[in-house]
Each structure stands twice: as C-alpha cells, then as structure tokens.
Amino acid sequence: MTPPHDSLPHDQRRARRPDTDKRLTRLRHNRVFTGVLGGVAEYVGANPTTVRLIFVVATLLSGGLLIIGYLLLWWLLPKGRA
C-alpha cells in the first residue's frame, strides 16, 4: 500500500510544522548532576523533581539500562543558558 501523495510543494509542507524556539539542552541551573533531566523537564514543561523520580524508577525497572541513554544525552546535548 502506497502512502497518499501530498500535492503541496516542499516549502509549503514545511510551513505546516509548528513554529517553536524550544531546544533540548542541558541546564546550567536547576541541576543535580549534569543538567540532563532538568533540561528534559524544561523542554516538556514538567516538574524537574517528577522527571528525576520517573527516571530513577524506570532505571531500576530496566536493570540500569537507562544509564546508557542518560550518558549519551550528557555527551550529545549542548549546554543551555546560564
């Protein structure tokens, strides 16, 4: 089954994307270790403490596998504003 053809030109299809200036970054403020989870919380608009608790519980349930993702985000995400 082929996807439906979009008749709009490329530049008009791009115009449908949401216009946002939000970027996922590591925070220099509101951080405990590296600022990764604080940055994720700010990006999604959640409480940083809640995001940290969810991460700890999910890490324990995954047998520690989420630590790899956390380290990758620490390495890949740029530092945010001060």
TAGI-V289815 format. One record per pair of residues at least 6 apart in sequence whose C-alpha atoms are under 6 Angstrom apart, sorted by the first residue. I is the first residue (numbers start at 1). J is the second residue. D is the distance in whole Angstrom. If there is no record, write none. Layout:
i=I j=J d=D
i=I j=J d=D
This chain:
i=24 j=43 d=6
i=25 j=39 d=5
i=25 j=77 d=5
i=25 j=78 d=5
i=25 j=79 d=6
i=25 j=80 d=5
i=26 j=35 d=5
i=26 j=36 d=5
i=26 j=39 d=5
i=26 j=79 d=5
i=26 j=80 d=5
i=27 j=35 d=5
i=27 j=39 d=5
i=27 j=80 d=5
i=28 j=82 d=5
i=31 j=38 d=6
i=38 j=48 d=5
i=41 j=48 d=5
i=59 j=66 d=5
